[in-house]
Amino acid sequence: MHTFVMPQIINDGRIDYLLKIIEFIKKTPRKEIIFDFVNNQKIEIAGLAILDCLSDLLHEHHIASKIMGMNKKNGQHQFMAKILSTSNKHSALLPVREMSFKKSDCILWGFEQGLSPLLMDEMDDHFKNKISEKNRWYIRFILNELMQNAVDHSTAERYFMYVGIIQNKISLGVLDMGVTIPAKLEQKYNFEDDRQALKEALKLGVSTRRVRTGGLGLNHLFEILKGHQGQLTIISRGAGLRRYFKERKTMAKKLLPPLNGTWCFAKIPMGEK
């Protein structure tokens, strides 16, 4: 039995500790894990998407888990208790509909293969009084690009998508546990390491296809986020890339342990309503 004391805030910030939990799950045969939330004060919508990925891994590896220190009055804690509390008897993956979450300022969906364009209409309606029509269009574009990547390139059977409003910023992203960006690109290109692969993935014309043009499409959302002076974070295999457009700053680091999947997080200022 192993206990993980969860961070005070779970979001798309420092994820080293969460990656260690994932690595432990993959390398620990049929043991029990305790998640202690006694120190946790906040789980942002990006953090709930990450916990959905953890839940899938627990079920796939048949690892039992228990929850300690949860605040029963906290909606996020109630949600994560439902998705993380498992037993060896419940080895099947949870239905993605049970892994969705909605509040007035955020929404999280789970998908099983294929695109779900109707949920973009749900997002539009959910945020119509909070986010401007122009920004909702940009959200649609960014999420459609990321969803297309998850379906076409990662070949993941399930992935998770979210939108939320946090501190006057729109937070959105798509997470999968499928084929990584470096693994996909190295079929066609040679890179020094995974950090270089993620940097190159954002350039115009970089494609996963051997003959025809087209591919990841990350350059298009890159330009949108640049125009909005937003933020972009990509975590895939052995590298993490963070781009802060307002500060014109890029941070690329090697991940230890790696992530067998791709997590893309983006943020843009709210602007006008």
Protein Blocks (a to p, Z undefined) as FASTA:
>chain_A
ZZddddfbdcfkdfklmmmmmmmmmmmghiacdddfklpmbdcfklmmmmmmmmmmmmmn
opacddehiafkbmklmmmmmmmmccfklmbccdfklmgccdfkbccdddeejidfklmm
mmmmmmmmmbcfklmmmmmmmmmmmmmmmmmmnopabdcdddddeehiacdddddfbdcf
klmmmmmbccfblmlmmmmmmpghiafbfkbgcdjkmmmmmmmmmmnopaddddehjbcc
dddfklopacddddddddedddddddddfbjZZ
